[in-house]
Amino acid sequence: MSFLTCLRCPNALILERHLPMLYALLERLQAELGKMTVPDWCRAHGVTWLIITRLILPRFSPAQREAALRGKPAGGAIAVLDLLSGPREPS
C-alpha cells in the first residue's frame, strides 16, 4: 500500500506546514502525466490529485496556499521518499 492511502482517510490531519510538500507532490503527479496515458494516470493518481486539489487545498486561505507555493521544495526533494510507487524491497 502507498503512504498516499492515508490521504483518503477523513480523519487525516493536514496542517499548513504540510502544504509545501503537497505542492511538490502535485508537481510530481503532473510530471507523471507526461509519462503515462491519461487513463493510466487517472487510475494510478487521479484520486490522490482530486483529494489534494478539491478537498485539502480549499481548506486553506489563498495567503496560506501562496506562502506554501513559495516554500515548496525543489524538484527532486520529494524523491527521497517515493510516495508514488509505494514501498519496495531494499536493493
N, CA, C and O atoms as a printed pandas DataFrame, in Angstrom:
     atom_number atom_name residue_name chain_id  residue_number  x_coord  y_coord  z_coord
0              1         N          MET        A               1    0.829   -1.189    0.000
1              2        CA          MET        A               1    0.000    0.000    0.000
2              3         C          MET        A               1    0.871    1.248    0.000
3              4         O          MET        A               1    1.937    1.287    0.615
4              5         N          SER        A               2    0.404    2.236   -0.684
5              6        CA          SER        A               2    1.099    3.516   -0.734
6              7         C          SER        A               2    0.773    4.344    0.504
7              8         O          SER        A               2   -0.329    4.269    1.048
8              9         N          PHE        A               3    1.745    5.128    0.934
9             10        CA          PHE        A               3    1.523    6.077    2.020
10            11         C          PHE        A               3    0.389    7.029    1.660
11            12         O          PHE        A               3   -0.314    7.520    2.543
12            13         N          LEU        A               4    0.208    7.290    0.366
13            14        CA          LEU        A               4   -0.822    8.235   -0.068
14            15         C          LEU        A               4   -2.224    7.760    0.278
15            16         O          LEU        A               4   -3.163    8.556    0.248
16            17         N          THR        A               5   -2.387    6.505    0.599
17            18        CA          THR        A               5   -3.684    5.990    1.015
18            19         C          THR        A               5   -4.181    6.738    2.243
19            20         O          THR        A               5   -5.388    6.873    2.446
20            21         N          CYS        A               6   -3.256    7.224    3.059
21            22        CA          CYS        A               6   -3.636    7.977    4.267
22            23         C          CYS        A               6   -4.447    9.218    3.926
23            24         O          CYS        A               6   -5.287    9.647    4.717
24            25         N          LEU        A               7   -4.206    9.792    2.765
25            26        CA          LEU        A               7   -4.945   10.990    2.381
26            27         C          LEU        A               7   -6.427   10.704    2.179
27            28         O          LEU        A               7   -7.248   11.620    2.230
28            29         N          ARG        A               8   -6.772    9.462    1.955
29            30        CA          ARG        A               8   -8.179    9.094    1.726
30            31         C          ARG        A               8   -8.980    9.050    3.016
31            32         O          ARG        A               8  -10.210    9.036    2.983
32            33         N          CYS        A               9   -8.298    9.029    4.147
33            34        CA          CYS        A               9   -8.979    8.953    5.436
34            35         C          CYS        A               9   -9.555   10.324    5.802
35            36         O          CYS        A               9   -8.832   11.320    5.783
36            37         N          PRO        A              10  -10.832   10.381    6.132
37            38        CA          PRO        A              10  -11.417   11.678    6.518
38            39         C          PRO        A              10  -10.817   12.224    7.809
39            40         O          PRO        A              10  -10.983   13.406    8.108
40            41         N          ASN        A              11  -10.127   11.392    8.574
41            42        CA          ASN        A              11   -9.505   11.835    9.818
42            43         C          ASN        A              11   -8.064   12.277    9.622
43            44         O          ASN        A              11   -7.401   12.643   10.593
44            45         N          ALA        A              12   -7.565   12.252    8.397
45            46        CA          ALA        A              12   -6.183   12.684    8.142
46            47         C          ALA        A              12   -6.047   14.149    8.544
47            48         O          ALA        A              12   -6.875   14.986    8.186
48            49         N          LEU        A              13   -5.000   14.439    9.284
49            50        CA          LEU        A              13   -4.763   15.800    9.757
50            51         C          LEU        A              13   -3.705   16.448    8.865
51            52         O          LEU        A              13   -2.531   16.080    8.913
52            53         N          ILE        A              14   -4.126   17.403    8.062
53            54        CA          ILE        A              14   -3.226   18.119    7.165
54            55         C          ILE        A              14   -3.091   19.534    7.711
55            56         O          ILE        A              14   -4.072   20.271    7.815
56            57         N          LEU        A              15   -1.866   19.899    8.055
57            58        CA          LEU        A              15   -1.600   21.221    8.605
58            59         C          LEU        A              15   -0.967   22.121    7.553
59            60         O          LEU        A              15   -0.524   21.653    6.505
60            61         N          GLU        A              16   -0.931   23.394    7.839
61            62        CA          GLU        A              16   -0.337   24.353    6.909
62            63         C          GLU        A              16    1.114   23.995    6.595
63            64         O          GLU        A              16    1.574   24.214    5.475
64            65         N          ARG        A              17    1.829   23.456    7.555
65            66        CA          ARG        A              17    3.232   23.102    7.327
66            67         C          ARG        A              17    3.393   21.952    6.333
67            68         O          ARG        A              17    4.489   21.736    5.816
68            69         N          HIS        A              18    2.319   21.213    6.061
69            70        CA          HIS        A              18    2.367   20.126    5.088
70            71         C          HIS        A              18    2.175   20.617    3.654
71            72         O          HIS        A              18    2.505   19.901    2.709
72            73         N          LEU        A              19    1.655   21.807    3.486
73            74        CA          LEU        A              19    1.308   22.293    2.156
74            75         C          LEU        A              19    2.482   22.349    1.177
75            76         O          LEU        A              19    2.302   21.950    0.027
76            77         N          PRO        A              20    3.670   22.817    1.561
77            78        CA          PRO        A              20    4.756   22.842    0.575
78            79         C          PRO        A              20    5.049   21.458   -0.025
79            80         O          PRO        A              20    5.295   21.347   -1.226
80            81         N          MET        A              21    5.025   20.418    0.793
81            82        CA          MET        A              21    5.281   19.076    0.275
82            83         C          MET        A              21    4.110   18.579   -0.567
83            84         O          MET        A              21    4.313   17.831   -1.524
84            85         N          LEU        A              22    2.899   18.980   -0.226
85            86        CA          LEU        A              22    1.762   18.594   -1.067
86            87         C          LEU        A              22    1.862   19.249   -2.436
87            88         O          LEU        A              22    1.523   18.631   -3.446
88            89         N          TYR        A              23    2.325   20.496   -2.478
89            90        CA          TYR        A              23    2.531   21.147   -3.777
90            91         C          TYR        A              23    3.650   20.454   -4.552
91            92         O          TYR        A              23    3.564   20.324   -5.773
92            93         N          ALA        A              24    4.686   20.013   -3.866
93            94        CA          ALA        A              24    5.758   19.264   -4.542
94            95         C          ALA        A              24    5.213   17.947   -5.076
95            96         O          ALA        A              24    5.586   17.514   -6.167
96            97         N          LEU        A              25    4.341   17.317   -4.319
97            98        CA          LEU        A              25    3.717   16.075   -4.770
98            99         C          LEU        A              25    2.844   16.325   -6.001
99           100         O          LEU        A              25    2.868   15.537   -6.946
100          101         N          LEU        A              26    2.084   17.406   -5.997
101          102        CA          LEU        A              26    1.270   17.739   -7.169
102          103         C          LEU        A              26    2.145   17.965   -8.401
103          104         O          LEU        A              26    1.782   17.577   -9.512
104          105         N          GLU        A              27    3.288   18.591   -8.194
105          106        CA          GLU        A              27    4.227   18.795   -9.306
106          107         C          GLU        A              27    4.711   17.445   -9.844
107          108         O          GLU        A              27    4.825   17.245  -11.054
108          109         N          ARG        A              28    4.988   16.539   -8.931
109          110        CA          ARG        A              28    5.437   15.202   -9.329
110          111         C          ARG        A              28    4.337   14.454  -10.066
111          112         O          ARG        A              28    4.602   13.769  -11.054
112          113         N          LEU        A              29    3.102   14.582   -9.590
113          114        CA          LEU        A              29    1.972   13.951  -10.274
114          115         C          LEU        A              29    1.820   14.497  -11.690
115          116         O          LEU        A              29    1.545   13.747  -12.626
116          117         N          GLN        A              30    1.999   15.801  -11.838
117          118        CA          GLN        A              30    1.915   16.424  -13.166
118          119         C          GLN        A              30    2.995   15.861  -14.085
119          120         O          GLN        A              30    2.742   15.607  -15.263
120          121         N          ALA        A              31    4.194   15.668  -13.550
121          122        CA          ALA        A              31    5.284   15.102  -14.347
122          123         C          ALA        A              31    4.963   13.671  -14.771
123          124         O          ALA        A              31    5.298   13.261  -15.883
124          125         N          GLU        A              32    4.320   12.917  -13.896
125          126        CA          GLU        A              32    3.938   11.546  -14.225
126          127         C          GLU        A              32    2.920   11.508  -15.363
127          128         O          GLU        A              32    2.901   10.564  -16.153
128          129         N          LEU        A              33    2.083   12.525  -15.445
129          130        CA          LEU        A              33    1.082   12.590  -16.514
130          131         C          LEU        A              33    1.748   12.613  -17.881
131          132         O          LEU        A              33    1.194   12.092  -18.849
132          133         N          GLY        A              34    2.935   13.214  -17.971
133          134        CA          GLY        A              34    3.656   13.245  -19.232
134          135         C          GLY        A              34    4.284   11.912  -19.607
135          136         O          GLY        A              34    4.735   11.736  -20.739
136          137         N          LYS        A              35    4.317   10.969  -18.665
137          138        CA          LYS        A              35    4.950    9.669  -18.900
138          139         C          LYS        A              35    3.946    8.543  -19.113
139          140         O          LYS        A              35    4.333    7.426  -19.458
140          141         N          MET        A              36    2.663    8.824  -18.912
141          142        CA          MET        A              36    1.638    7.785  -18.952
142          143         C          MET        A              36    0.482    8.236  -19.838
143          144         O          MET        A              36    0.363    9.414  -20.174
144          145         N          THR        A              37   -0.353    7.292  -20.204
145          146        CA          THR        A              37   -1.589    7.680  -20.879
146          147         C          THR        A              37   -2.512    8.294  -19.829
147          148         O          THR        A              37   -2.366    8.028  -18.636
148          149         N          VAL        A              38   -3.444    9.102  -20.269
149          150        CA          VAL        A              38   -4.373    9.752  -19.333
150          151         C          VAL        A              38   -5.179    8.714  -18.550
151          152         O          VAL        A              38   -5.294    8.847  -17.332
152          153         N          PRO        A              39   -5.746    7.680  -19.198
153          154        CA          PRO        A              39   -6.491    6.685  -18.409
154          155         C          PRO        A              39   -5.620    5.980  -17.358
155          156         O          PRO        A              39   -6.074    5.737  -16.240
156          157         N          ASP        A              40   -4.368    5.652  -17.717
157          158        CA          ASP        A              40   -3.470    5.014  -16.752
158          159         C          ASP        A              40   -3.150    5.965  -15.598
159          160         O          ASP        A              40   -3.131    5.556  -14.437
160          161         N          TRP        A              41   -2.899    7.233  -15.923
161          162        CA          TRP        A              41   -2.609    8.216  -14.887
162          163         C          TRP        A              41   -3.806    8.377  -13.955
163          164         O          TRP        A              41   -3.647    8.442  -12.736
164          165         N          CYS        A              42   -4.991    8.440  -14.528
165          166        CA          CYS        A              42   -6.202    8.598  -13.707
166          167         C          CYS        A              42   -6.381    7.419  -12.756
167          168         O          CYS        A              42   -6.748    7.603  -11.595
168          169         N          ARG        A              43   -6.123    6.206  -13.249
169          170        CA          ARG        A              43   -6.230    5.032  -12.386
170          171         C          ARG        A              43   -5.183    5.066  -11.274
171          172         O          ARG        A              43   -5.478    4.725  -10.128
172          173         N          ALA        A              44   -3.975    5.474  -11.610
173          174        CA          ALA        A              44   -2.879    5.446  -10.643
174          175         C          ALA        A              44   -2.882    6.629   -9.684
175          176         O          ALA        A              44   -2.572    6.470   -8.503
176          177         N          HIS        A              45   -3.230    7.818  -10.182
177          178        CA          HIS        A              45   -3.025    9.037   -9.384
178          179         C          HIS        A              45   -4.237    9.969   -9.311
179          180         O          HIS        A              45   -4.208   10.957   -8.578
180          181         N          GLY        A              46   -5.272    9.677  -10.041
181          182        CA          GLY        A              46   -6.420   10.577  -10.104
182          183         C          GLY        A              46   -7.063   10.860   -8.762
183          184         O          GLY        A              46   -7.382   12.009   -8.458
184          185         N          VAL        A              47   -7.256    9.832   -7.957
185          186        CA          VAL        A              47   -7.903   10.024   -6.655
186          187         C          VAL        A              47   -7.034   10.900   -5.754
187          188         O          VAL        A              47   -7.538   11.791   -5.070
188          189         N          THR        A              48   -5.732   10.642   -5.758
189          190        CA          THR        A              48   -4.824   11.461   -4.948
190          191         C          THR        A              48   -4.878   12.919   -5.376
191          192         O          THR        A              48   -4.953   13.814   -4.534
192          193         N          TRP        A              49   -4.840   13.160   -6.684
193          194        CA          TRP        A              49   -4.896   14.519   -7.211
194          195         C          TRP        A              49   -6.204   15.200   -6.794
195          196         O          TRP        A              49   -6.199   16.353   -6.362
196          197         N          LEU        A              50   -7.310   14.487   -6.925
197          198        CA          LEU        A              50   -8.603   15.063   -6.548
198          199         C          LEU        A              50   -8.672   15.378   -5.050
199          200         O          LEU        A              50   -9.169   16.435   -4.661
200          201         N          ILE        A              51   -8.186   14.486   -4.230
201          202        CA          ILE        A              51   -8.216   14.724   -2.783
202          203         C          ILE        A              51   -7.427   15.979   -2.436
203          204         O          ILE        A              51   -7.890   16.822   -1.668
204          205         N          ILE        A              52   -6.234   16.096   -3.007
205          206        CA          ILE        A              52   -5.399   17.257   -2.684
206          207         C          ILE        A              52   -6.010   18.541   -3.225
207          208         O          ILE        A              52   -6.121   19.530   -2.500
208          209         N          THR        A              53   -6.407   18.534   -4.490
209          210        CA          THR        A              53   -6.869   19.775   -5.124
210          211         C          THR        A              53   -8.295   20.167   -4.766
211          212         O          THR        A              53   -8.618   21.355   -4.752
212          213         N          ARG        A              54   -9.148   19.201   -4.476
213          214        CA          ARG        A              54  -10.557   19.507   -4.230
214          215         C          ARG        A              54  -10.959   19.467   -2.756
215          216         O          ARG        A              54  -11.897   20.151   -2.346
216          217         N          LEU        A              55  -10.248   18.665   -1.962
217          218        CA          LEU        A              55  -10.642   18.533   -0.555
218          219         C          LEU        A              55   -9.670   19.202    0.413
219          220         O          LEU        A              55  -10.096   19.822    1.387
220          221         N          ILE        A              56   -8.386   19.082    0.156
221          222        CA          ILE        A              56   -7.401   19.608    1.115
222          223         C          ILE        A              56   -7.091   21.077    0.870
223          224         O          ILE        A              56   -7.264   21.896    1.773
224          225         N          LEU        A              57   -6.640   21.430   -0.319
225          226        CA          LEU        A              57   -6.209   22.815   -0.573
226          227         C          LEU        A              57   -7.306   23.857   -0.330
227          228         O          LEU        A              57   -7.000   24.932    0.186
228          229         N          PRO        A              58   -8.563   23.589   -0.675
229          230        CA          PRO        A              58   -9.596   24.603   -0.411
230          231         C          PRO        A              58   -9.823   24.913    1.067
231          232         O          PRO        A              58  -10.464   25.914    1.389
232          233         N          ARG        A              59   -9.319   24.088    1.958
233          234        CA          ARG        A              59   -9.470   24.348    3.397
234          235         C          ARG        A              59   -8.550   25.465    3.878
235          236         O          ARG        A              59   -8.718   25.978    4.984
236          237         N          PHE        A              60   -7.585   25.841    3.052
237          238        CA          PHE        A              60   -6.603   26.851    3.436
238          239         C          PHE        A              60   -6.871   28.148    2.674
239          240         O          PHE        A              60   -7.410   28.132    1.567
240          241         N          SER        A              61   -6.495   29.246    3.271
241          242        CA          SER        A              61   -6.727   30.556    2.659
242          243         C          SER        A              61   -5.795   30.739    1.457
243          244         O          SER        A              61   -4.773   30.061    1.352
244          245         N          PRO        A              62   -6.150   31.656    0.553
245          246        CA          PRO        A              62   -5.250   31.949   -0.573
246          247         C          PRO        A              62   -3.856   32.365   -0.099
247          248         O          PRO        A              62   -2.860   31.999   -0.723
248          249         N          ALA        A              63   -3.777   33.118    0.986
249          250        CA          ALA        A              63   -2.465   33.546    1.501
250          251         C          ALA        A              63   -1.645   32.350    1.986
251          252         O          ALA        A              63   -0.436   32.292    1.760
252          253         N          GLN        A              64   -2.291   31.410    2.642
253          254        CA          GLN        A              64   -1.588   30.215    3.107
254          255         C          GLN        A              64   -1.093   29.380    1.924
255          256         O          GLN        A              64    0.027   28.868    1.940
256          257         N          ARG        A              65   -1.934   29.251    0.908
257          258        CA          ARG        A              65   -1.534   28.468   -0.271
258          259         C          ARG        A              65   -0.396   29.146   -1.016
259          260         O          ARG        A              65    0.518   28.473   -1.494
260          261         N          GLU        A              66   -0.439   30.457   -1.121
261          262        CA          GLU        A              66    0.628   31.200   -1.804
262          263         C          GLU        A              66    1.947   31.065   -1.050
263          264         O          GLU        A              66    2.994   30.869   -1.668
264          265         N          ALA        A              67    1.908   31.166    0.258
265          266        CA          ALA        A              67    3.126   31.003    1.061
266          267         C          ALA        A              67    3.681   29.588    0.904
267          268         O          ALA        A              67    4.897   29.401    0.850
268          269         N          ALA        A              68    2.808   28.606    0.833
269          270        CA          ALA        A              68    3.250   27.218    0.658
270          271         C          ALA        A              68    3.908   27.019   -0.702
271          272         O          ALA        A              68    4.888   26.284   -0.818
272          273         N          LEU        A              69    3.377   27.663   -1.720
273          274        CA          LEU        A              69    3.994   27.560   -3.052
274          275         C          LEU        A              69    5.398   28.142   -3.051
275          276         O          LEU        A              69    6.302   27.598   -3.685
276          277         N          ARG        A              70    5.577   29.239   -2.343
277          278        CA          ARG        A              70    6.916   29.845   -2.252
278          279         C          ARG        A              70    7.874   28.954   -1.467
279          280         O          ARG        A              70    9.081   28.987   -1.705
280          281         N          GLY        A              71    7.350   28.158   -0.534
281          282        CA          GLY        A              71    8.186   27.294    0.285
282          283         C          GLY        A              71    8.325   25.873   -0.226
283          284         O          GLY        A              71    8.910   25.018    0.438
284          285         N          LYS        A              72    7.779   25.626   -1.415
285          286        CA          LYS        A              72    7.810   24.271   -1.986
286          287         C          LYS        A              72    9.242   23.832   -2.230
287          288         O          LYS        A              72   10.039   24.597   -2.774
288          289         N          PRO        A              73    9.586   22.590   -1.830
289          290        CA          PRO        A              73   10.948   22.103   -2.058
290          291         C          PRO        A              73   11.271   22.004   -3.544
291          292         O          PRO        A              73   10.378   21.871   -4.381
292          293         N          ALA        A              74   12.538   22.068   -3.850
293          294        CA          ALA        A              74   12.996   21.941   -5.238
294          295         C          ALA        A              74   12.587   20.580   -5.794
295          296         O          ALA        A              74   12.337   19.638   -5.043
296          297         N          GLY        A              75   12.525   20.494   -7.110
297          298        CA          GLY        A              75   12.034   19.327   -7.836
298          299         C          GLY        A              75   12.350   17.961   -7.276
299          300         O          GLY        A              75   11.437   17.148   -7.138
300          301         N          GLY        A              76   13.591   17.664   -6.947
301          302        CA          GLY        A              76   13.949   16.322   -6.533
302          303         C          GLY        A              76   13.779   16.034   -5.061
303          304         O          GLY        A              76   14.015   14.906   -4.629
304          305         N          ALA        A              77   13.376   17.014   -4.277
305          306        CA          ALA        A              77   13.324   16.830   -2.823
306          307         C          ALA        A              77   12.378   15.726   -2.405
307          308         O          ALA        A              77   12.641   15.022   -1.430
308          309         N          ILE        A              78   11.296   15.565   -3.114
309          310        CA          ILE        A              78   10.324   14.554   -2.718
310          311         C          ILE        A              78   10.767   13.155   -3.136
311          312         O          ILE        A              78   10.172   12.172   -2.696
312          313         N          ALA        A              79   11.793   13.041   -3.972
313          314        CA          ALA        A              79   12.251   11.735   -4.449
314          315         C          ALA        A              79   12.858   10.885   -3.340
315          316         O          ALA        A              79   12.969    9.669   -3.494
316          317         N          VAL        A              80   13.250   11.490   -2.237
317          318        CA          VAL        A              80   13.820   10.724   -1.130
318          319         C          VAL        A              80   12.841    9.666   -0.655
319          320         O          VAL        A              80   13.232    8.530   -0.383
320          321         N          LEU        A              81   11.595   10.026   -0.556
321          322        CA          LEU        A              81   10.543    9.080   -0.199
322          323         C          LEU        A              81    9.611    9.009   -1.387
323          324         O          LEU        A              81    8.764    9.882   -1.580
324          325         N          ASP        A              82    9.769    7.972   -2.176
325          326        CA          ASP        A              82    8.998    7.888   -3.411
326          327         C          ASP        A              82    7.573    7.442   -3.102
327          328         O          ASP        A              82    7.266    6.250   -3.071
328          329         N          LEU        A              83    6.735    8.408   -2.879
329          330        CA          LEU        A              83    5.354    8.125   -2.491
330          331         C          LEU        A              83    4.535    7.543   -3.630
331          332         O          LEU        A              83    3.544    6.857   -3.383
332          333         N          LEU        A              84    4.917    7.795   -4.841
333          334        CA          LEU        A              84    4.087    7.383   -5.955
334          335         C          LEU        A              84    4.132    5.897   -6.222
335          336         O          LEU        A              84    3.115    5.313   -6.595
336          337         N          SER        A              85    5.272    5.270   -6.045
337          338        CA          SER        A              85    5.375    3.855   -6.380
338          339         C          SER        A              85    5.217    2.934   -5.174
339          340         O          SER        A              85    5.243    1.714   -5.333
340          341         N          GLY        A              86    5.056    3.481   -3.990
341          342        CA          GLY        A              86    4.836    2.670   -2.810
342          343         C          GLY        A              86    6.098    2.015   -2.292
343          344         O          GLY        A              86    7.187    2.259   -2.811
344          345         N          PRO        A              87    5.960    1.183   -1.269
345          346        CA          PRO        A              87    7.127    0.555   -0.664
346          347         C          PRO        A              87    7.784   -0.448   -1.599
347          348         O          PRO        A              87    7.118   -1.085   -2.415
348          349         N          ARG        A              88    9.101   -0.580   -1.470
349          350        CA          ARG        A              88    9.860   -1.540   -2.262
350          351         C          ARG        A              88   10.827   -2.264   -1.357
351          352         O          ARG        A              88   11.174   -1.788   -0.276
352          353         N          GLU        A              89   11.253   -3.415   -1.815
353          354        CA          GLU        A              89   12.282   -4.171   -1.100
354          355         C          GLU        A              89   13.599   -3.424   -1.221
355          356         O          GLU        A              89   13.881   -2.845   -2.270
356          357         N          PRO        A              90   14.419   -3.424   -0.163
357          358        CA          PRO        A              90   15.732   -2.769   -0.270
358          359         C          PRO        A              90   16.591   -3.483   -1.321
359          360         O          PRO        A              90   16.501   -4.697   -1.504
360          361         N          SER        A              91   17.422   -2.693   -2.003
361          362        CA          SER        A              91   18.257   -3.301   -3.043
362          363         C          SER        A              91   19.643   -3.608   -2.548
363          364         O          SER        A              91   20.469   -4.122   -3.302
